[in-house]
Amino acid sequence: MTSSWQLDQATFEKLLLQLSPDRERAAAEYERLRFRLTKFFQWRGCQEPEDFADRTLDRLARRLESGAQVDPIYSYCCGIARNLLLEAQREREQQNTVLNQIAQIALNQVEPPHSAETVPLDALTQCLDRLPAESRRLVLDYYQGEKQAMIDRRKVLADTLGIPINALRLRVNRIRKQLEKCVKRR
């Protein structure tokens, strides 16, 4: 869901103009639309409804900038909002898969093979939450995917960070050891 596109003043002005030619009324319509979108996300159990409402409006502005015809605007926003929710759901599912993979790796390294104990997922989640955001994102990205997709993803991740793949492995291994210690303490 992360994008490098940023809302600029000209694009925001275009969005306001789409809402109303009168500047005062456009501002009021923008706030009304944002409020309705926030409620839309709240009703669907979203943890950060204001953030999702803002991201919806940013995407709307981006579509307007590219020349898309948007009418009726609230219905169009609801479509964008539903897509954001689906993306967030896919992201959560991927994160849970990664958490399970990390838990399995930690379990294999921490416990003897004959042990029936498992690493509680909530303990792992709490330990992940305690990591710095950059480390958490790195370890989650590192373990995402399966087989060749995971290998390709790791190469891209190393290239993005500007480090060799072995340095990436070492960095993730250090983070994983921190996670293992934290999970053991719990």
Buried (B, 14 or more C-beta within 10 A) or exposed (E): EEEEEEBEEEBBEEBBEBBBEEEEEBEEBBEEBBEBBBEBBBEEEBEEBBEBBBBBBBBBBBBBBEEEEBEEBBEBBBBBBEEBBEEBEEEEEBBEBBBBBBBEBBBEEBEEEEEEEEBEEEBBBEBBEEBEEEBBEBBBBBBBBEEEEBEEBBEEBBEEEEBEEEEBBEBBEEBBEBBBEBBEEE
